Amino acid sequence: MIKKEIEAEIAELKSDYIRIQGDLEKATSFGVNTSKGEKQLIQIEKQLAAFNRKLEEAE
C-alpha cells in the first residue's frame, strides 16, 4: 500500500470509530446491550494500530 491509501484507510476507520462510539453512547443511555459495538471498537483500534505501523514504515 502506498502512503495515501494507508492514510485513507486510517481516516475511514476513524470515522467508523466515531460513529460506533456515538451509537454506543446512545445505546447505553437506553440500557441496550453494547457488547457487539464494544468488540467492533476493539477491532478498529487493532486495525488502526496496524495501519499506523504501516504508515511509519512507508515514510
N, CA, C and O of each residue as an XYZ file, in Angstrom:
236
protein
N       0.843     -1.185      0.000
C       0.000      0.000      0.000
C       0.885      1.245      0.000
O       1.950      1.295      0.615
N       0.390      2.233     -0.715
C       1.128      3.479     -0.694
C       0.602      4.360      0.425
O      -0.465      4.115      0.987
N       1.371      5.385      0.732
C       1.070      6.240      1.877
C      -0.342      6.826      1.816
O      -1.042      6.840      2.828
N      -0.766      7.303      0.659
C      -2.101      7.906      0.529
C      -3.210      6.889      0.799
O      -4.227      7.225      1.406
N      -3.018      5.660      0.353
C      -4.020      4.616      0.598
C      -4.115      4.306      2.083
O      -5.207      4.128      2.621
N      -2.974      4.242      2.735
C      -2.944      3.978      4.176
C      -3.644      5.107      4.925
O      -4.445      4.856      5.826
N      -3.345      6.343      4.553
C      -3.979      7.493      5.204
C      -5.486      7.486      4.985
O      -6.241      7.849      5.887
N      -5.934      7.079      3.798
C      -7.369      6.998      3.513
C      -8.031      5.927      4.376
O      -9.126      6.140      4.897
N      -7.376      4.787      4.529
C      -7.910      3.710      5.373
C      -8.004      4.169      6.831
O      -8.988      3.888      7.514
N      -6.982      4.871      7.295
C      -6.985      5.382      8.673
C      -8.138      6.359      8.866
O      -8.845      6.291      9.872
N      -8.334      7.263      7.916
C      -9.420      8.235      8.013
C     -10.780      7.545      8.048
O     -11.661      7.939      8.813
N     -10.948      6.524      7.227
C     -12.215      5.786      7.198
C     -12.447      5.057      8.530
O     -13.558      5.067      9.062
N     -11.412      4.437      9.053
C     -11.545      3.735     10.332
C     -11.867      4.705     11.464
O     -12.681      4.395     12.334
N     -11.238      5.867     11.456
C     -11.521      6.864     12.489
C     -12.973      7.313     12.413
O     -13.633      7.490     13.437
N     -13.465      7.496     11.192
C     -14.860      7.890     11.011
C     -15.799      6.811     11.539
O     -16.770      7.112     12.234
N     -15.509      5.557     11.209
C     -16.314      4.437     11.715
C     -16.271      4.379     13.237
O     -17.291      4.143     13.884
N     -15.095      4.593     13.800
C     -14.920      4.545     15.251
C     -15.803      5.592     15.927
O     -16.501      5.299     16.898
N     -15.762      6.806     15.404
C     -16.552      7.895     15.989
C     -18.045      7.594     15.886
O     -18.796      7.828     16.833
N     -18.472      7.075     14.734
C     -19.886      6.736     14.545
C     -20.327      5.660     15.531
O     -21.368      5.789     16.175
N     -19.536      4.604     15.644
C     -19.882      3.499     16.546
C     -19.867      3.970     17.994
O     -20.728      3.590     18.787
N     -18.896      4.790     18.330
C     -18.813      5.311     19.691
C     -20.075      6.115     20.036
O     -20.609      5.994     21.138
N     -20.544      6.929     19.092
C     -21.777      7.682     19.309
C     -22.980      6.764     19.465
O     -23.841      6.989     20.315
N     -23.031      5.726     18.636
C     -24.118      4.750     18.738
C     -24.105      4.059     20.098
O     -25.154      3.819     20.695
N     -22.905      3.742     20.578
C     -22.794      3.080     21.879
C     -23.259      3.990     23.009
O     -23.903      3.536     23.955
N     -22.933      5.264     22.910
C     -23.374      6.203     23.943
C     -24.894      6.273     23.990
O     -25.486      6.298     25.069
N     -25.528      6.305     22.813
C     -26.989      6.325     22.759
C     -27.562      5.024     23.312
O     -28.520      5.044     24.085
N     -26.980      3.894     22.917
C     -27.472      2.592     23.372
C     -27.338      2.463     24.883
O     -28.225      1.927     25.549
N     -26.236      2.951     25.415
C     -26.012      2.881     26.860
C     -27.070      3.679     27.607
O     -27.549      3.253     28.659
N     -27.432      4.829     27.066
C     -28.428      5.661     27.740
C     -29.801      4.995     27.769
O     -30.626      5.313     28.625
N     -30.051      4.070     26.837
C     -31.314      3.344     26.814
C     -31.216      1.963     27.449
O     -32.197      1.220     27.481
N     -30.035      1.618     27.954
C     -29.857      0.342     28.624
C     -29.738     -0.844     27.680
O     -29.996     -1.979     28.078
N     -29.358     -0.598     26.456
C     -29.221     -1.658     25.457
C     -27.857     -2.323     25.599
O     -26.885     -1.674     25.984
N     -27.783     -3.613     25.290
C     -26.524     -4.352     25.336
C     -25.558     -3.764     24.306
O     -25.912     -3.609     23.137
N     -24.351     -3.442     24.736
C     -23.378     -2.784     23.866
C     -22.153     -3.646     23.572
O     -21.167     -3.147     23.030
N     -22.202     -4.919     23.917
C     -21.005     -5.754     23.776
C     -20.560     -5.889     22.318
O     -19.361     -5.914     22.040
N     -21.505     -5.977     21.392
C     -21.136     -6.088     19.976
C     -20.409     -4.827     19.509
O     -19.386     -4.912     18.830
N     -20.928     -3.684     19.866
C     -20.296     -2.425     19.497
C     -18.928     -2.260     20.129
O     -18.001     -1.750     19.498
N     -18.803     -2.692     21.376
C     -17.512     -2.614     22.057
C     -16.478     -3.486     21.353
O     -15.315     -3.102     21.229
N     -16.901     -4.650     20.898
C     -15.997     -5.541     20.161
C     -15.569     -4.892     18.845
O     -14.417     -5.016     18.427
N     -16.503     -4.201     18.200
C     -16.171     -3.504     16.955
C     -15.125     -2.423     17.207
O     -14.194     -2.262     16.417
N     -15.274     -1.683     18.305
C     -14.303     -0.642     18.628
C     -12.916     -1.232     18.874
O     -11.912     -0.667     18.439
N     -12.861     -2.346     19.556
C     -11.581     -3.006     19.823
C     -10.940     -3.441     18.511
O      -9.733     -3.283     18.325
N     -11.745     -3.989     17.600
C     -11.229     -4.417     16.299
C     -10.704     -3.227     15.504
O      -9.647     -3.317     14.878
N     -11.428     -2.126     15.525
C     -10.984     -0.931     14.813
C      -9.682     -0.406     15.409
O      -8.787      0.015     14.676
N      -9.575     -0.429     16.738
C      -8.336      0.019     17.386
C      -7.150     -0.821     16.921
O      -6.065     -0.290     16.685
N      -7.354     -2.124     16.791
C      -6.280     -3.003     16.317
C      -5.918     -2.680     14.872
O      -4.740     -2.639     14.516
N      -6.935     -2.451     14.041
C      -6.687     -2.108     12.643
C      -5.950     -0.777     12.531
O      -5.032     -0.634     11.724
N      -6.358      0.195     13.345
C      -5.682      1.492     13.326
C      -4.215      1.360     13.716
O      -3.344      1.982     13.108
N      -3.953      0.558     14.717
C      -2.565      0.342     15.139
C      -1.748     -0.263     14.002
O      -0.613      0.148     13.759
N      -2.323     -1.233     13.312
C      -1.623     -1.879     12.202
C      -1.368     -0.893     11.067
O      -0.272     -0.865     10.507
N      -2.359     -0.091     10.725
C      -2.176      0.890      9.656
C      -1.185      1.978     10.056
O      -0.423      2.462      9.218
N      -1.190      2.363     11.321
C      -0.218      3.359     11.771
C       1.204      2.817     11.670
O       2.126      3.556     11.327
N       1.385      1.529     11.968
C       2.706      0.916     11.802
C       3.111      0.912     10.331
O       4.258      1.206      9.995
N       2.162      0.576      9.458
C       2.445      0.581      8.021
C       2.803      1.981      7.538
O       3.680      2.159      6.692
N       2.106      2.970      8.092
C       2.357      4.352      7.698
C       3.765      4.769      8.119
O       4.469      5.435      7.359
N       4.173      4.383      9.312
C       5.524      4.685      9.778
C       6.572      4.030      8.881
O       7.604      4.630      8.581
N       6.301      2.797      8.457
C       7.246      2.080      7.580
C       7.299      2.717      6.198
O       8.339      2.679      5.540
N       6.191      3.301      5.751
C       6.135      3.893      4.415
C       6.876      5.223      4.336
O       7.243      5.670      3.249
N       7.095      5.851      5.481
C       7.749      7.171      5.480
C       9.230      7.077      5.373
O       9.915      8.099      5.360
